[in-house]
Amino acid sequence: MQTFPHTSIGMTKRLPDGQRLSDGHGAARNRWLRKTPLKSLFAGLVGAFMVTTILGTVGASAQDAKTTLVVAAPRTPESLDQEYPPTEAGHEVRRNVFERLLTYKQKQGEDGVFYEDFDTIDGALAETWEVSEDRKSITFHLRKGVKSALGNELNADTVMWSFLRGWNMKSNFHWYMTQIFKIEDFDSAFQKVDDYTVKVTLPNASPLIERIWINSDLGILDAVEVKKHLTDADPWAATWLATNTAAFGPYFISKYKPGQEVVYDANPNYYRGEPKLKRVILREMPTSANRVAAIQAGSVDVAEYLLPRELALLEKAPGVKVEKVFGNFIHRVEMNNAMPPFDNVKVRQALNYLVPRDEILKSVYFNTARFTKSPISEIYPGFTDEYFAFSNDPAKAKALLAEAGLPDGFKTQLAYRTGDQLEEEMAVILKSAFAKAGVEVELLKLPASTLVERYTKGEVPMYFFRDMAIVPDAAYVANLWLNSASAINYSKFKSAEVDQLIDNGLKSTDEPKRLADMKRVQQITMEQAPWVFLMNPGYQLATRANVKGYSWYTPNGNAFFDLSKE
């Protein structure tokens, strides 16, 4: 089975149970059991003991404690290859290991967090660049003197080989080039101009001709090193790159033990200067309660992907702080629009009128989320909530079901991932809410790999889906989830008008027209209600109080280069 990237995509493979593909495949696994206060206290004591046992010593002496960061994560990355289907753990690797040609400048928000400034593109490995007037080509002028952690220099040959590998791997890079840029032939699109200049030529104009190169999925490899590991059976070193890194980012991975630990060491040659944190030790702690105990005890500096109720408690804990960003996640229930009764728009609308969003916000998310009111992330240009009309109105839902010929409701199934406490809590709430209109829901708790396989094959009528689009552009986002030709339009939503508007949006350079078209896409989508719109859950991170410099990027995860310890 194969899917393709979007925010992150690629060849979809089975993941260990409880883990999720990101961007179209969901978020990190969280294991958590509802506890009574006594059980919680006991679990915390046991967790603290386990954390101490698991971590032992981190190998950092007193003098280098400020330059070593210890992270408790729900899982280690499944692969280090940027062509592997992106997961949230994988995105973190890409942000810290692989440098891209372009980047956004950063700006500090009122909350003190550093964000990407979507209005200002800056050079990264490309010092300068030019876009042709017709927006059909972009020429990159590479920085001279840039070196990988292994001391190999960046040049046009390295960039061209990275492009060639990505094209032939037919995964992430290939998807961006063919689906967004519509490139059909490698040789006609990619050209080495001189030793430090590379040109990319597109068959059509593209409003995204610069922004795509900011994506973490499109990092440049240290081709000199990677080529040492090519074999006849593995001409692109996929096996070696699954467990090793060779790139130009701020860190390289010196130790990779899947299921246990990943060690990042600073790249002393990094073009922006050597990172303040010389070593980052990421330990896998699948149980959320153990990560909470670790951050409270000071055994770790950072705890990733904690539950909202745990974060609410940690905000009051001494020596701990919680960073909160609303970000770009969208958590929803997708309905299979090709499967009865969800092929009837009135049925889809009816379910949206049965959602007790205020209850979910308070009891599940502890007010750390926002309602999702559009298929486009609220922080992206072109977003509008003008067409969100759904409220908690069972009478309205019953009337719509009667108009659909289902006055007594119907039976269906709602699937969610084993070990995902948030989805389990929401599933129970939705089951009760849908029953008010006679919709009898069977809850299916499935291993993550099984669920992904079933919904990609169209075998599940309803299922939870959490995703993020990492390009801040409404046409890009709409193309991922709403284009009927998209490989990740698992809800099978189809609108000829939406398809045409998206196609226009990926080619037009008339920005006012693009924004108007994307507003129309949002209007049609909200009217057609292909999903049960739920929440933007945001991204939260617990750290010790002495960790500074937190920043947020569209792929979520952590950028260790920005962090320091006091």
Salt bridges, closest charged atoms under 4 A:
ASP23 OD2 - HIS91 NE2 3.06
ASP81 OD2 - ARG165 NH2 2.73
GLU99 OE2 - ARG100 NH2 3.27
ASP117 OD1 - LYS107 NZ 3.98
GLU130 OE2 - HIS141 NE2 2.73
ASP157 OD1 - LYS192 NZ 2.93
ASP195 OD1 - LYS192 NZ 3.48
GLU210 OE1 - ARG135 NH2 3.64
ASP217 OD1 - ARG94 NH1 2.74
GLU225 OE1 - LYS228 NZ 3.30
GLU225 OE2 - HIS229 NE2 2.87
GLU261 OE1 - LYS255 NZ 2.64
GLU261 OE2 - ARG283 NE 2.28
ASP265 OD1 - ARG279 NE 2.73
GLU274 OE2 - LYS278 NZ 3.67
GLU284 OE2 - ARG29 NH2 2.88
ASP301 OD1 - LYS565 NZ 3.23
GLU315 OE2 - LYS324 NZ 3.12
GLU323 OE2 - LYS321 NZ 3.89
GLU334 OE2 - ARG332 NH2 2.97
GLU378 OE2 - ARG370 NH1 2.52
GLU386 OE1 - LYS519 NZ 3.08
GLU403 OE1 - LYS346 NZ 2.99
ASP420 OD2 - ARG20 NH2 1.38
GLU423 OE2 - ARG20 NH2 3.36
GLU423 OE2 - HIS331 NE2 2.94
GLU423 OE2 - ARG417 NH1 3.68
GLU424 OE2 - LYS445 NZ 2.99
GLU425 OE2 - ARG34 NH2 3.89
GLU425 OE2 - ARG309 NH1 2.77
GLU453 OE1 - ARG14 NH2 2.26
GLU453 OE2 - LYS457 NZ 3.14
GLU459 OE1 - ARG454 NE 3.90
ASP467 OD2 - HIS6 NE2 3.09
ASP473 OD2 - ARG514 NH2 2.92
GLU497 OE2 - ARG520 NE 2.87
ASP503 OD2 - LYS507 NZ 3.55
GLU511 OE1 - ARG514 NH1 3.16
ASP517 OD2 - LYS513 NZ 2.92
